[in-house]
Amino acid sequence: MVAIGKRRKRISTLNEQITLFSHVRLSMMLGKSFRSSLQAFCRRYSRTRTALALLGWLVQKDIKAHQTDNELNADLKPFESLFSLGLEGHAVFELLGTLRSELSSNLDALLQEELQESPYWQLLPLLLFQFPAIFLLLFGPIVDELVRHLSM
């Protein structure tokens, strides 16, 4: 049960990261800078863990521009160098697209794993007993009348 909770948290995190990279790429395609794209993401998705962590990191980076102790949380830590490169003015547009597609395939794999471990066998009583019972209740009188009329 713990593994399922961790997997669902990972799925949620991947979904937020894909949204982040998609939003930043789209903003950059519209002519915004990398920094303003990150800030726009933080404003739009302000209630997500990813946006809160990213906003905190941006604020720390602005305050402590010459210090290196400002770190992202564990979910965004692998992308810290990418964000730093983008904020320094390097081209990161293609990297964002590559990362987004890798995260999408990673998310698809996690969702497939989640579906494979779903308890479909728990639906068996519903299919075997409940649905036929409902159909008998709904259509039983109609079928009974039809049989009576046909037997006359």
Residue frames as a rotation matrix with the C-alpha (Angstrom) as fourth column:
MET 1
0.566 0.824 0.000 0.00
0.824 -0.566 0.000 0.00
0.000 0.000 -1.000 0.00
VAL 2
0.378 -0.519 -0.767 2.91
0.180 -0.772 0.610 2.34
-0.908 -0.368 -0.198 0.72
ALA 3
-0.654 -0.658 0.373 4.35
0.454 0.053 0.889 1.70
-0.605 0.751 0.264 -2.74
ILE 4
-0.043 0.725 0.687 1.05
0.978 -0.109 0.176 2.72
0.203 0.680 -0.705 -4.33
GLY 5
0.791 0.330 -0.515 1.05
0.491 -0.845 0.213 6.00
-0.365 -0.422 -0.830 -2.37
LYS 6
-0.068 -0.905 -0.420 4.63
0.089 -0.425 0.901 6.74
-0.994 0.024 0.110 -3.40
ARG 7
-0.634 -0.135 0.761 3.83
0.726 0.237 0.646 5.90
-0.268 0.962 -0.052 -7.01
ARG 8
0.389 0.857 0.337 0.82
0.908 -0.418 0.015 8.20
0.153 0.300 -0.942 -7.03
LYS 9
0.641 -0.264 -0.721 2.90
0.178 -0.862 0.474 10.99
-0.746 -0.432 -0.506 -5.52
ARG 10
-0.485 -0.869 0.101 5.53
0.244 -0.024 0.969 10.39
-0.840 0.495 0.224 -8.21
ILE 11
-0.283 0.482 0.829 2.82
0.958 0.105 0.266 10.49
0.041 0.870 -0.492 -10.91
SER 12
0.767 0.595 -0.238 1.55
0.621 -0.782 0.047 13.79
-0.158 -0.184 -0.970 -9.51
THR 13
0.259 -0.772 -0.580 5.08
0.049 -0.589 0.806 15.21
-0.965 -0.237 -0.115 -9.41
LEU 14
-0.645 -0.494 0.584 5.80
0.557 0.219 0.801 14.13
-0.523 0.842 0.134 -12.99
ASN 15
0.170 0.808 0.564 2.54
0.978 -0.208 0.003 15.68
0.119 0.551 -0.826 -14.12
GLU 16
0.816 0.083 -0.572 3.48
0.279 -0.923 0.265 18.99
-0.506 -0.376 -0.776 -12.46
GLN 17
-0.166 -0.965 -0.203 6.95
0.080 -0.218 0.973 18.89
-0.983 0.145 0.113 -14.03
ILE 18
-0.482 0.080 0.873 5.53
0.858 0.244 0.451 18.21
-0.177 0.966 -0.186 -17.49
THR 19
0.639 0.762 0.109 3.18
0.769 -0.638 -0.046 21.15
0.035 0.113 -0.993 -16.99
LEU 20
0.495 -0.548 -0.674 6.14
0.112 -0.729 0.676 23.30
-0.861 -0.410 -0.299 -15.94
PHE 21
-0.562 -0.807 0.181 8.21
0.270 0.028 0.962 22.49
-0.782 0.589 0.202 -19.01
SER 22
-0.209 0.571 0.794 5.23
0.976 0.075 0.203 22.83
0.056 0.818 -0.573 -21.37
HIS 23
0.775 0.556 -0.300 4.26
0.596 -0.801 0.054 26.19
-0.211 -0.221 -0.952 -19.88
VAL 24
0.222 -0.778 -0.587 7.80
0.012 -0.600 0.800 27.55
-0.975 -0.185 -0.124 -19.97
ARG 25
-0.642 -0.453 0.618 8.34
0.570 0.257 0.780 26.37
-0.512 0.854 0.093 -23.56
LEU 26
0.150 0.800 0.581 5.07
0.978 -0.207 0.034 27.92
0.147 0.563 -0.813 -24.69
SER 27
0.798 0.109 -0.593 5.88
0.322 -0.909 0.266 31.20
-0.510 -0.403 -0.760 -22.96
MET 28
-0.199 -0.949 -0.246 9.31
0.067 -0.264 0.962 31.24
-0.978 0.175 0.116 -24.58
MET 29
-0.486 0.103 0.868 7.73
0.856 0.256 0.449 30.57
-0.176 0.961 -0.213 -27.98
LEU 30
0.585 0.782 0.214 5.57
0.799 -0.601 0.010 33.64
0.136 0.166 -0.977 -27.38
GLY 31
0.265 -0.594 0.759 8.70
0.288 -0.703 -0.651 35.73
0.920 0.391 -0.015 -26.87
LYS 32
0.909 0.053 0.414 9.03
-0.358 -0.408 0.840 35.85
0.213 -0.912 -0.352 -23.08
SER 33
-0.134 -0.989 0.054 12.36
-0.807 0.077 -0.586 35.41
0.576 -0.123 -0.808 -21.34
PHE 34
-0.309 -0.060 -0.949 13.16
0.228 0.964 -0.135 32.28
0.923 -0.258 -0.284 -19.38
ARG 35
-0.970 -0.096 -0.225 12.85
0.240 -0.204 -0.949 34.11
0.045 -0.974 0.221 -16.05
SER 36
-0.593 0.804 -0.028 9.48
-0.786 -0.587 -0.195 35.64
-0.173 -0.094 0.980 -16.89
SER 37
-0.078 0.535 -0.841 8.28
-0.526 0.695 0.491 32.25
0.847 0.480 0.228 -18.14
LEU 38
-0.601 -0.197 -0.775 9.22
0.479 0.687 -0.546 30.65
0.640 -0.699 -0.318 -14.82
GLN 39
-0.965 0.244 -0.096 7.54
-0.074 -0.603 -0.794 33.47
-0.252 -0.760 0.600 -12.91
ALA 40
-0.356 0.877 -0.324 4.40
-0.893 -0.217 0.395 33.16
0.276 0.430 0.860 -15.05
PHE 41
-0.204 0.234 -0.951 4.27
0.028 0.972 0.233 29.44
0.978 0.021 -0.205 -14.25
CYS 42
-0.838 -0.181 -0.514 4.63
0.496 0.137 -0.857 30.20
0.226 -0.974 -0.025 -10.54
ARG 43
-0.799 0.601 -0.031 1.78
-0.551 -0.752 -0.362 32.72
-0.241 -0.272 0.932 -10.72
ARG 44
-0.187 0.789 -0.586 -0.55
-0.819 0.204 0.537 30.50
0.543 0.580 0.607 -12.71
TYR 45
0.330 0.240 -0.913 0.04
0.114 0.950 0.291 27.28
0.937 -0.200 0.286 -10.76
SER 46
-0.214 -0.514 0.831 0.69
-0.647 -0.562 -0.514 28.90
0.731 -0.648 -0.212 -7.38
ARG 47
0.461 0.483 0.744 -0.98
-0.884 0.316 0.344 26.11
-0.069 -0.817 0.572 -5.40
THR 48
0.873 -0.177 -0.454 1.25
0.013 0.940 -0.340 23.29
0.487 0.291 0.824 -6.64
ARG 49
0.750 -0.653 -0.105 4.32
0.308 0.205 0.929 22.00
-0.586 -0.729 0.355 -4.82
THR 50
0.082 -0.748 0.659 6.44
0.994 0.109 0.000 22.51
-0.072 0.655 0.752 -7.92
ALA 51
0.336 0.104 0.936 5.48
0.429 -0.902 -0.053 26.17
0.839 0.419 -0.348 -8.29
LEU 52
0.985 0.042 0.166 6.03
-0.127 -0.473 0.872 26.89
0.116 -0.880 -0.460 -4.61
ALA 53
0.519 -0.852 0.070 9.46
0.566 0.404 0.718 25.24
-0.640 -0.334 0.692 -4.63
LEU 54
0.003 -0.507 0.862 10.44
0.971 -0.203 -0.123 27.01
0.237 0.838 0.492 -7.84
LEU 55
0.625 0.291 0.724 9.27
0.185 -0.957 0.224 30.39
0.758 -0.006 -0.652 -6.57
GLY 56
0.949 -0.312 -0.036 11.19
-0.001 -0.120 0.993 29.94
-0.315 -0.942 -0.115 -3.33
TRP 57
0.234 -0.904 0.359 14.29
0.838 0.375 0.397 28.99
-0.493 0.208 0.845 -5.30
LEU 58
0.163 -0.120 0.979 13.95
0.766 -0.610 -0.202 32.03
0.622 0.783 -0.008 -7.58
VAL 59
0.892 0.196 0.408 13.59
-0.082 -0.815 0.573 34.36
0.445 -0.545 -0.711 -4.59
GLN 60
0.738 -0.675 -0.003 16.61
0.224 0.240 0.945 32.80
-0.637 -0.698 0.328 -2.88
LYS 61
0.116 -0.708 0.697 18.58
0.986 0.167 0.006 33.04
-0.121 0.686 0.717 -6.11
ASP 62
0.424 0.098 0.900 17.76
0.411 -0.907 -0.096 36.75
0.807 0.411 -0.425 -6.36
ILE 63
0.965 -0.031 0.260 18.60
-0.240 -0.505 0.829 37.44
0.106 -0.863 -0.494 -2.72
LYS 64
0.432 -0.836 0.339 21.74
-0.180 0.289 0.940 35.32
-0.884 -0.467 -0.026 -2.58
ALA 65
0.940 0.015 -0.340 23.01
-0.340 -0.017 -0.940 35.90
-0.020 1.000 -0.011 -6.08
HIS 66
0.185 -0.965 -0.187 26.63
-0.793 -0.034 -0.608 35.28
0.581 0.261 -0.771 -5.13
GLN 67
-0.373 -0.278 0.885 26.11
-0.804 0.573 -0.158 32.39
-0.463 -0.771 -0.437 -2.74
THR 68
-0.547 0.084 -0.833 25.59
-0.603 0.650 0.461 28.77
0.580 0.755 -0.305 -3.77
ASP 69
-0.986 0.127 0.112 23.51
0.001 0.667 -0.745 27.45
-0.169 -0.734 -0.658 -0.88
ASN 70
-0.170 0.971 -0.170 20.14
-0.798 -0.237 -0.554 28.05
-0.578 0.042 0.815 -2.51
GLU 71
-0.985 -0.171 0.033 18.83
-0.135 0.866 0.481 24.65
-0.111 0.469 -0.876 -3.56
LEU 72
-0.234 0.928 -0.289 15.60
-0.796 -0.012 0.605 23.35
0.558 0.371 0.742 -5.00
ASN 73
0.246 0.369 0.896 13.56
-0.807 0.591 -0.021 20.65
-0.537 -0.718 0.443 -3.34
ALA 74
-0.427 -0.530 0.733 14.23
-0.176 0.844 0.507 17.02
-0.887 0.088 -0.454 -4.21
ASP 75
0.396 0.668 0.630 11.64
0.517 0.405 -0.754 16.91
-0.759 0.624 -0.185 -7.01
LEU 76
0.999 0.028 0.028 13.23
0.040 -0.617 -0.786 19.77
-0.005 0.786 -0.618 -8.96
LYS 77
0.460 -0.888 -0.009 16.86
-0.274 -0.152 0.950 19.21
-0.845 -0.435 -0.313 -7.92
PRO 78
-0.013 -0.523 0.852 17.81
0.712 0.594 0.376 17.38
-0.703 0.611 0.365 -11.16
PHE 79
0.409 0.274 0.871 16.73
0.873 -0.397 -0.285 20.44
0.267 0.876 -0.401 -13.15
GLU 80
0.675 -0.142 -0.724 18.58
0.385 -0.770 0.510 23.05
-0.629 -0.623 -0.465 -11.09
SER 81
-0.430 -0.900 -0.071 21.48
0.365 -0.245 0.898 23.32
-0.826 0.360 0.433 -13.54
LEU 82
-0.391 0.383 0.837 19.02
0.900 -0.032 0.435 23.74
0.193 0.923 -0.332 -16.42
PHE 83
0.708 0.697 -0.114 17.22
0.702 -0.676 0.223 26.53
0.079 -0.238 -0.968 -14.59
SER 84
0.345 -0.667 -0.661 20.51
0.284 -0.597 0.750 28.21
-0.895 -0.446 -0.017 -13.73
LEU 85
-0.648 -0.577 0.497 21.65
0.616 -0.012 0.788 28.02
-0.449 0.816 0.363 -17.37
GLY 86
-0.002 0.753 0.658 18.36
0.928 -0.244 0.282 29.50
0.373 0.611 -0.699 -18.53
LEU 87
0.819 0.311 -0.482 18.56
0.515 -0.768 0.381 32.33
-0.252 -0.560 -0.789 -16.03
GLU 88
-0.044 -0.921 -0.388 22.10
0.275 -0.385 0.881 33.08
-0.960 -0.068 0.270 -17.20
GLY 89
0.247 0.247 -0.937 20.82
-0.680 -0.644 -0.349 33.51
-0.690 0.724 0.009 -20.75
HIS 90
-0.832 -0.551 0.067 21.87
-0.360 0.628 0.689 30.22
-0.422 0.549 -0.721 -22.35
ALA 91
-0.277 0.731 -0.623 19.60
-0.860 0.101 0.500 28.51
0.429 0.675 0.601 -24.88
VAL 92
-0.855 0.027 0.517 17.46
-0.318 0.760 -0.566 25.95
-0.409 -0.649 -0.642 -23.06
PHE 93
-0.036 0.936 -0.349 14.44
-0.959 -0.131 -0.253 25.75
-0.282 0.326 0.902 -25.35
GLU 94
0.085 0.027 -0.996 15.41
-0.641 0.767 -0.034 22.44
0.763 0.642 0.082 -26.96
LEU 95
-0.877 -0.436 -0.200 16.45
-0.108 0.585 -0.804 20.98
0.468 -0.684 -0.560 -23.61
LEU 96
-0.586 0.743 0.323 13.02
-0.646 -0.189 -0.740 21.82
-0.489 -0.642 0.591 -22.22
GLY 97
0.283 0.708 -0.647 11.37
-0.950 0.302 -0.086 19.94
0.135 0.639 0.758 -25.08
THR 98
-0.261 -0.477 -0.839 13.62
-0.341 0.859 -0.382 16.92
0.903 0.186 -0.387 -24.62
LEU 99
-0.982 -0.115 0.150 13.02
-0.173 0.234 -0.957 16.83
0.075 -0.965 -0.250 -20.87
ARG 100
-0.259 0.962 0.090 9.29
-0.881 -0.196 -0.431 17.20
-0.397 -0.191 0.898 -21.36
SER 101
0.328 0.379 -0.865 9.14
-0.769 0.639 -0.011 14.22
0.548 0.669 0.501 -23.73
GLU 102
-0.592 -0.586 -0.553 11.30
-0.110 0.739 -0.665 12.11
0.798 -0.333 -0.502 -21.38
LEU 103
-0.885 0.318 0.340 9.07
-0.386 -0.093 -0.918 12.98
-0.260 -0.944 0.205 -18.44
SER 104
0.061 0.952 -0.301 5.98
-0.994 0.030 -0.108 12.14
-0.094 0.306 0.947 -20.50
SER 105
0.105 -0.067 -0.992 7.32
-0.432 0.896 -0.106 8.68
0.896 0.439 0.065 -21.35
ASN 106
-0.894 -0.432 -0.122 8.28
-0.045 0.357 -0.933 8.19
0.447 -0.828 -0.339 -17.70
LEU 107
-0.567 0.769 0.295 4.76
-0.724 -0.294 -0.624 9.17
-0.394 -0.567 0.723 -16.64
ASP 108
0.241 0.651 -0.720 3.23
-0.893 0.439 0.098 6.79
0.380 0.619 0.687 -19.19
ALA 109
-0.362 -0.460 -0.811 5.33
-0.118 0.885 -0.450 3.93
0.925 -0.067 -0.375 -17.80
LEU 110
-0.986 0.010 0.166 4.24
-0.166 0.004 -0.986 4.72
-0.010 -1.000 -0.003 -14.25
LEU 111
-0.209 0.978 -0.020 0.58
-0.933 -0.206 -0.294 4.89
-0.292 -0.043 0.956 -15.28
GLN 112
0.147 0.199 -0.969 0.86
-0.627 0.777 0.064 1.54
0.765 0.598 0.239 -17.07
GLU 113
-0.750 -0.488 -0.447 2.38
0.055 0.626 -0.778 0.03
0.659 -0.608 -0.443 -13.94
GLU 114
-0.806 0.516 0.292 -0.41
-0.502 -0.333 -0.798 1.50
-0.314 -0.789 0.527 -11.84
LEU 115
0.105 0.896 -0.432 -3.05
-0.992 0.123 0.012 0.06
0.063 0.427 0.902 -14.17
GLN 116
-0.128 -0.218 -0.967 -1.45
-0.351 0.922 -0.162 -3.37
0.928 0.318 -0.195 -14.19
GLU 117
-0.899 -0.266 -0.349 -1.55
0.216 0.424 -0.879 -3.53
0.382 -0.866 -0.324 -10.41
SER 118
-0.506 0.791 0.344 -5.14
-0.841 -0.541 0.006 -2.32
0.191 -0.287 0.939 -10.14
PRO 119
-0.827 0.201 0.525 -7.49
-0.133 0.838 -0.530 -4.78
-0.546 -0.508 -0.666 -8.46
TYR 120
-0.549 0.635 -0.543 -9.73
-0.765 -0.120 0.633 -5.65
0.337 0.763 0.551 -11.41
TRP 121
-0.703 0.264 -0.661 -10.67
0.266 0.959 0.100 -8.89
0.660 -0.105 -0.744 -9.71
GLN 122
-0.845 0.418 -0.333 -12.65
0.254 -0.234 -0.938 -6.85
-0.470 -0.878 0.092 -7.18
LEU 123
-0.511 0.678 -0.529 -15.06
-0.815 -0.578 0.048 -5.91
-0.273 0.455 0.848 -9.96
LEU 124
-0.901 0.092 -0.425 -15.90
-0.139 0.865 0.482 -9.56
0.412 0.494 -0.766 -10.61
PRO 125
-0.657 0.723 -0.215 -18.82
0.647 0.393 -0.654 -9.78
-0.388 -0.568 -0.725 -8.11
LEU 126
-0.314 0.531 -0.787 -20.25
-0.307 -0.841 -0.446 -6.61
-0.899 0.102 0.427 -9.58
LEU 127
-0.564 0.039 -0.825 -20.17
-0.825 0.005 0.565 -8.05
0.026 0.999 0.030 -13.08
LEU 128
-0.895 0.137 -0.425 -21.44
0.048 0.975 0.215 -11.49
0.444 0.172 -0.879 -12.09
PHE 129
-0.536 0.686 -0.492 -24.19
0.842 0.394 -0.368 -10.58
-0.059 -0.611 -0.789 -9.64
GLN 130
-0.410 0.390 -0.824 -25.15
0.269 -0.812 -0.518 -6.93
-0.871 -0.434 0.228 -9.53
PHE 131
-0.734 0.110 -0.671 -25.54
-0.607 -0.548 0.575 -6.11
-0.305 0.829 0.469 -13.21
PRO 132
-0.809 0.494 -0.320 -27.62
0.141 0.690 0.710 -9.22
0.571 0.529 -0.628 -14.01
ALA 133
-0.481 0.655 -0.583 -29.81
0.839 0.150 -0.523 -8.54
-0.255 -0.740 -0.622 -10.97
ILE 134
-0.500 0.274 -0.822 -30.45
-0.122 -0.961 -0.246 -4.98
-0.857 -0.023 0.514 -12.10
PHE 135
-0.827 0.182 -0.532 -31.30
-0.547 -0.042 0.836 -6.12
0.130 0.982 0.134 -15.61
LEU 136
-0.710 0.611 -0.349 -33.74
0.577 0.790 0.208 -8.71
0.403 -0.054 -0.914 -14.22
LEU 137
-0.395 0.569 -0.721 -35.41
0.629 -0.404 -0.664 -6.05
-0.669 -0.716 -0.199 -12.10
LEU 138
-0.521 0.147 -0.841 -35.68
-0.428 -0.897 0.108 -3.62
-0.739 0.416 0.530 -14.99
PHE 139
-0.511 0.217 -0.831 -36.52
-0.842 0.064 0.535 -5.92
0.169 0.974 0.150 -17.86
GLY 140
-0.977 0.118 0.180 -38.03
0.048 0.936 -0.349 -8.91
-0.210 -0.332 -0.920 -16.04
PRO 141
-0.187 0.981 -0.048 -41.65
0.086 -0.032 -0.996 -7.72
-0.979 -0.191 -0.078 -16.18
ILE 142
0.119 0.192 -0.974 -41.30
-0.876 -0.441 -0.194 -6.71
-0.467 0.877 0.115 -19.84
VAL 143
-0.733 -0.451 -0.509 -39.83
-0.637 0.717 0.283 -10.09
0.237 0.532 -0.813 -20.80
ASP 144
-0.821 0.491 0.291 -42.55
0.177 0.703 -0.688 -11.88
-0.543 -0.514 -0.664 -18.79
GLU 145
0.130 0.893 -0.432 -45.28
-0.310 -0.377 -0.873 -9.99
-0.942 0.247 0.228 -20.66
LEU 146
-0.105 -0.257 -0.961 -43.58
-0.989 -0.070 0.127 -10.71
-0.100 0.964 -0.247 -23.99
VAL 147
-0.963 -0.263 -0.064 -43.38
-0.266 0.963 0.041 -14.44
0.051 0.057 -0.997 -23.23
ARG 148
-0.481 0.855 0.192 -47.06
0.175 0.309 -0.935 -14.51
-0.859 -0.416 -0.298 -22.20
HIS 149
0.279 0.597 -0.752 -48.15
-0.622 -0.485 -0.615 -12.79
-0.732 0.640 0.236 -25.42
LEU 150
-0.358 -0.493 -0.793 -46.01
-0.926 0.300 0.231 -15.08
0.124 0.817 -0.563 -27.56
SER 151
-0.980 -0.032 0.196 -47.33
-0.080 0.967 -0.241 -18.23
-0.181 -0.252 -0.951 -25.90
MET 152
-0.217 0.976 -0.011 -50.96
-0.277 -0.072 -0.958 -17.33
-0.936 -0.205 0.286 -26.59
